[in-house]
Amino acid sequence: MLLVMMIEDILTDLGCKSLSSAATVDEALALIAAQAFDVAMLDMNLNGRDSHPVAEALAARGVPFFYVTGNTGHGLRDGYADRPMLKKPFRQEDLIAVLVRLQDQQSSSPRG
């Protein structure tokens, strides 16, 4: 919980207007169904469950996301191995770099 609060503080300082967090896969899926997101930060493990269903839901809605993990990252599924990944613990600069990368990808991708 302390890490979530630290991340929320960093994102607020960066100008993020609305933040949501989920501790479980079910909470995350409910948020994805109920809200629109500009970007998502996804832990590979949510309360002991693999977060792959969340990655699938985000991808289906076209939400750019990146992984955060304390593990090696070998658990990345096919189709999502190209997603940026931050290893815990990470520095604020690393978080900012990933967000800038996703923003740049969004602004350079063609819109249909």
C-alpha positions as CSV (number, residue, x, y, z in Angstrom):
1,M,0.0,0.0,0.0
2,L,2.9,2.3,0.8
3,L,4.3,1.8,-2.8
4,V,0.9,2.6,-4.3
5,M,0.7,5.9,-2.3
6,M,4.2,6.8,-3.4
7,I,3.3,6.2,-7.1
8,E,0.1,8.2,-6.7
9,D,2.2,11.1,-5.3
10,I,4.6,10.9,-8.2
11,L,1.8,10.8,-10.8
12,T,0.0,13.7,-9.1
13,D,3.2,15.7,-9.1
14,L,3.5,15.0,-12.9
15,G,0.0,16.4,-13.5
16,C,-2.2,13.4,-13.6
17,K,-5.7,14.4,-12.9
18,S,-7.4,11.1,-12.1
19,L,-5.9,8.0,-10.6
20,S,-7.4,4.6,-9.8
21,S,-5.8,1.5,-8.2
22,A,-6.9,-2.1,-7.8
23,A,-5.4,-4.7,-5.5
24,T,-7.0,-7.7,-7.2
25,V,-7.7,-9.0,-10.7
26,D,-11.4,-8.7,-10.2
27,E,-11.1,-5.1,-9.0
28,A,-8.9,-4.2,-11.9
29,L,-11.4,-5.8,-14.4
30,A,-14.3,-3.9,-12.8
31,L,-12.4,-0.6,-13.2
32,I,-11.5,-1.3,-16.8
33,A,-15.2,-2.0,-17.5
34,A,-16.4,1.1,-15.8
35,Q,-13.8,3.8,-16.7
36,A,-11.6,5.0,-19.6
37,F,-7.9,5.1,-19.0
38,D,-5.1,7.0,-20.8
39,V,-2.5,4.5,-19.5
40,A,-2.2,1.7,-17.0
41,M,0.5,0.4,-14.8
42,L,0.1,-3.3,-14.2
43,D,1.7,-5.4,-11.6
44,M,2.3,-8.9,-12.9
45,N,0.9,-10.3,-9.6
46,L,-2.3,-9.0,-8.1
47,N,-2.9,-10.4,-4.6
48,G,-1.4,-13.7,-5.6
49,R,-3.0,-14.0,-9.0
50,D,-1.4,-13.6,-12.4
51,S,-2.6,-10.3,-13.9
52,H,-2.8,-11.7,-17.5
53,P,-6.6,-11.3,-17.7
54,V,-6.1,-7.6,-16.8
55,A,-3.5,-7.3,-19.6
56,E,-6.0,-8.9,-22.0
57,A,-8.8,-6.5,-21.0
58,L,-6.5,-3.4,-21.3
59,A,-5.3,-4.5,-24.7
60,A,-8.8,-5.2,-25.9
61,R,-9.8,-1.6,-25.0
62,G,-6.6,-0.2,-26.6
63,V,-5.2,1.1,-23.3
64,P,-1.5,1.4,-23.3
65,F,0.0,-0.3,-20.3
66,F,3.3,-1.3,-18.8
67,Y,4.3,-3.9,-16.3
68,V,5.8,-3.5,-12.9
69,T,7.3,-6.5,-11.2
70,G,9.6,-7.6,-8.5
71,N,10.3,-10.8,-10.5
72,T,12.5,-11.4,-13.5
73,G,9.8,-10.7,-16.0
74,H,10.0,-14.2,-17.5
75,G,6.3,-14.5,-16.9
76,L,5.4,-12.1,-19.7
77,R,2.8,-13.7,-22.0
78,D,3.1,-13.9,-25.7
79,G,1.7,-10.8,-27.2
80,Y,2.7,-8.6,-24.3
81,A,6.5,-9.2,-24.1
82,D,7.0,-5.9,-26.0
83,R,5.4,-3.9,-23.2
84,P,7.7,-1.8,-21.1
85,M,8.6,-3.2,-17.8
86,L,9.8,-1.6,-14.6
87,K,11.6,-3.8,-12.0
88,K,10.8,-3.1,-8.4
89,P,12.2,-1.2,-6.7
90,F,12.3,1.5,-9.4
91,R,13.3,5.2,-9.4
92,Q,11.0,8.1,-10.1
93,E,13.1,8.8,-13.3
94,D,12.4,5.3,-14.5
95,L,8.7,5.7,-14.1
96,I,8.8,9.0,-15.9
97,A,10.8,7.5,-18.8
98,V,8.2,4.7,-19.3
99,L,5.3,7.2,-19.3
100,V,7.1,9.4,-21.8
101,R,7.8,6.4,-24.0
102,L,4.1,5.4,-23.9
103,Q,3.0,9.0,-24.6
104,D,5.4,9.2,-27.6
105,Q,4.0,5.9,-28.9
106,Q,0.4,7.2,-28.6
107,S,1.1,10.4,-30.4
108,S,3.0,8.7,-33.2
109,S,0.5,5.9,-33.8
110,P,-2.1,6.5,-36.6
111,R,-5.6,7.1,-35.5
112,G,-8.5,5.4,-37.3
